[in-house]
Amino acid sequence: MSVYRYRIVNVFAEQRFGGNPLAVFTDAGGLSEQDMQLIARQFNLSETVFLFPGDAE
């Protein structure tokens, strides 16, 4: 099983622990669209972001 690191961040926060929680996967390489949908559903947050490595060119 692969390991995917993520962070939970608060966006639009005006105070500590305020705002909207957001899950950010910093390297989603290898995840299919279906995987990402299932992960987002599991987190049950309003937003989940999946970042992919860019091209080296």
C-alpha positions as CSV (number, residue, x, y, z in Angstrom):
1,M,0.0,0.0,0.0
2,S,1.3,3.4,-0.9
3,V,1.7,6.3,1.5
4,Y,0.4,9.7,0.6
5,R,1.2,12.7,2.9
6,Y,-1.4,15.4,3.5
7,R,-2.0,18.4,5.6
8,I,-5.1,19.9,7.0
9,V,-5.1,23.6,6.8
10,N,-7.7,26.3,7.7
11,V,-8.6,28.7,4.9
12,F,-10.4,32.0,5.3
13,A,-9.6,32.0,9.0
14,E,-9.8,35.2,11.0
15,Q,-8.7,33.4,14.2
16,R,-6.9,30.3,15.2
17,F,-8.9,27.1,14.5
18,G,-11.5,29.2,12.6
19,G,-12.2,29.2,8.9
20,N,-12.8,26.1,6.7
21,P,-10.7,23.0,7.0
22,L,-9.0,21.9,3.8
23,A,-7.1,18.7,3.0
24,V,-4.0,19.1,0.8
25,F,-2.2,16.1,-0.7
26,T,1.2,17.5,-1.6
27,D,2.2,14.7,-4.0
28,A,-0.8,12.8,-5.5
29,G,1.2,11.2,-8.2
30,G,-0.1,7.7,-8.8
31,L,-3.7,8.4,-7.6
32,S,-6.5,7.8,-10.1
33,E,-9.5,10.0,-10.4
34,Q,-11.5,7.4,-8.6
35,D,-9.0,7.2,-5.8
36,M,-9.1,11.0,-5.3
37,Q,-12.9,10.9,-5.2
38,L,-12.9,8.2,-2.6
39,I,-10.3,10.0,-0.5
40,A,-12.2,13.3,-0.7
41,R,-15.4,11.5,0.4
42,Q,-13.6,9.8,3.3
43,F,-12.3,13.2,4.6
44,N,-15.8,14.7,4.3
45,L,-14.4,18.2,4.0
46,S,-15.8,20.9,1.8
47,E,-12.5,21.0,-0.2
48,T,-9.7,18.5,-0.8
49,V,-6.7,19.4,-3.1
50,F,-4.4,17.0,-4.9
51,L,-1.1,18.4,-6.2
52,F,0.9,16.6,-8.9
53,P,4.6,17.0,-9.7
54,G,5.2,19.3,-12.7
55,D,7.2,18.6,-15.8
56,A,10.9,19.2,-15.5
57,E,11.0,21.1,-18.8
